Amino acid sequence: AVRASAKGQTMVVQTRVETCTQTFALNGTTNASSWKDDGFPWRAVDGDGQTGWIANESDHDWVSIDLGASFTLSRVEIRWGTHFAESYYLQGSVDGSRWDNFALALGREGWVVTVLAQGSRARWVRIMGNIRNSDAYEVRDIAVHVCQKTLAFSARGGKLYGKGASAYDAHRLTAVAAQPQVCNRATYVP
C-alpha cells in the first residue's frame, strides 16, 4: 500500500513488501474425501509430478494439506492432470473444521496459479472441486506460498531514508511488489 500526502513541499510515501517462500505443502500431512486406485492424497505433495491424488467420481471431492502451523498465504499453485476441475474452491482453515473460501478458481491441465487476497490465513489448505471436466479429479502437485514477514519502507522529501533513492523509486517498488507473482522476488538490501 502507498500512502502519499503533501505537506508544503514534502511528500511522504510508505510501502510494505511481503517476502514469501514456497512451499509448506511439500511432504505435508494430507487428507481427502476419497481416492481411487493408488491415487492417495499424499501423492499430491510428494514432489513427484508423475504421481498425484485421484478422486472418486464426485463433483465436490476435496484434498487438504496441514501446513503444521497457521500462516499468511500469498498464493496456491496446483498442477492438474488430464482430469482437472473446470472450477474449484481454494479454502483455508485455522482449526481444521471451519473452512473459509479464499477463491473460486478455474482449472485446466497443467499448472494453475491462484493469488489469494491479502490476509488469507490458514493452517489447513483445501482444494474442493466444484465442476469436473471428466470422471474424476487428478492433482499432480500442490505448492503453497507462505508470507513470513513484511518489510516496511518509507520515503520523505524524495529520500528513501538515507539510501539515496527518490520517492518515485519507493512508489515504483510498491507497484512492483503489488504484482502478486513477484511477491517472493521483492528484496530489501540494507
N, C-alpha and C positions, 0 to 999 in steps of 0.2 A: 504494500500500500504506500502511496505517496501522499504526503501532506505538505502543501505549499502555502505560504502566506507572505504577503508583502508588508513589511514594517519599515516605512521610509523607503530606503533603497535595499534593504536586506531581505533576501529570500531564504526561507527555511524549507529544506527538503529532508524528509525522513523516509527510509525504506527498510524493509525486512526481507531477508533472503533465507529461505529454508534450505538446509543441507540434508539430502536424503541418501539412503543407502538401500541396496537390494540384497537379498531377498530373505525375509524371515520365514518364507514358506518352505524353502528347500529342506527336505527330510523332516518336515514338521509332522505333528500328530494330526491325523485326518479322521473324518467320519463321513458317511454318505447315507442317503436314503435307500440306496440299492446299488448293486453292481452285478455284472454278469460275466460269466466265464472267469478269466484271470484278470479282469479289469478292476482290480482292487483300488480303493480310493488313494492309498499311499503311493500308487504308481504315478499320480498326477504331480507329485512333489519329489520324485526320486532323482531328478536331474537327467533322466534318460528320455530323450524326445521320441524314442521308438515305442515306449510303453505309455500307458495312461489309464485314467479312470473311465470305465464304460458303464453307463447306467442301464437299467432295465428300460422298458418301453412306456414311460410316463412323462407327460409334459413337465411336471413340477418336481422332477428328481433334482437332488442337490448334492454337492460335496462341500465340506467345510474343513478349514485348517485352523489349528490352535497355534497362535504365534508365541505362546509362552508368557506373555505379559501384554498389557494394553499399550498401544502406540497410536500416534497420529499418523494416518496413512496418506500418501500422496497419490498413488495410482496402483492399479492392478493390471497385470499383463497375463493373458490366457492364450495358450496355443491350442486351438481346436483341431481335432482330426476331421475326417470327411463327414462325420456325424456331429454336426455342430448345432448350437441353438440359434435359431433365427433371432430370438430375443431372450434375454435372461436378466435376472436381478443380481447385482452385487450387494451383499448385505454384510453388516457388521454387528457384533455383539460384544459387550464388555463382561457379561456374565454367563454366556453360553446358552441362555434360554430366551431372552427377549432380543429380537432381531430388528435392526433398522435398515431400511432400504437406502443405500448410498447412491445407486444408479440403476437405471433400466437401460441396458446396452443392446446393441445389435451385433450378432455374431457372424462369423464366416470361417472358412477353413484357413488355418494359419494363425499368426499372432494377432491378437486384438488388444489394444491398449485403452484402458478407461481411466481417465483422470478424475479423481474424486474431489468433491468440494472441500475447501479448507475447513479444518476442524473435524474431519471424519476420523473418529477414534474408535478402536476396537482391539480386542484380544483375539476374537474369532472372526474369520472372514468366510463367507459362504457364497457360493455361486449356485443360484437356483434357477433352473430352466423355466422358461415361460412358454415358448413355442419351439418345437423340434423341426429340423429340416428333413429328418428321416426317422427311422425306427428307434433311435437311442441317442444319447449324448456321449461324446468322446473328448475328454480333456487330456491333452498330452503333457502340458507343463503349466505351472502357475508361478508367477513371480509377484510378490507383494513388496512395494517400495514404502519404506517407513521413514518418516521425517524424525530425525533425532534431536536436532536443536535448531534454533533460529538465531541468525546473526542480525544485528541492527547496525545501520549506517546512518549518519546524519551529515548534512551539508548546510553551512550557514554562510551567507555572503559570498558564495562562489567557491568556498574551500571545503574539501571533504576531510575535515578535522586533521589538518597537517599533512595530508597525503598529496597535496598539490592538485587534486582533481577539482573540477568545477561542479556546480550544482547540476549542470547539464549531464555530466558524467554519472552523477548519482541517480538522476532521472532515467538515463539510459540503462543503468544497471537494474533499476526497478522494472523497466519494460522487458528486459531480457529474463529476469527472474520470474516475471508473471507468466511466461510461457511454460506451462507445466512440464513439457518434455525436456526442458533443460534444468529442471529443479536440482537434479543431482550433479550438475556441472557448474553451478554457481559457487565460486570460492572466494574467500577473503584472504589476502596475503598481507600480514601486518608489516 
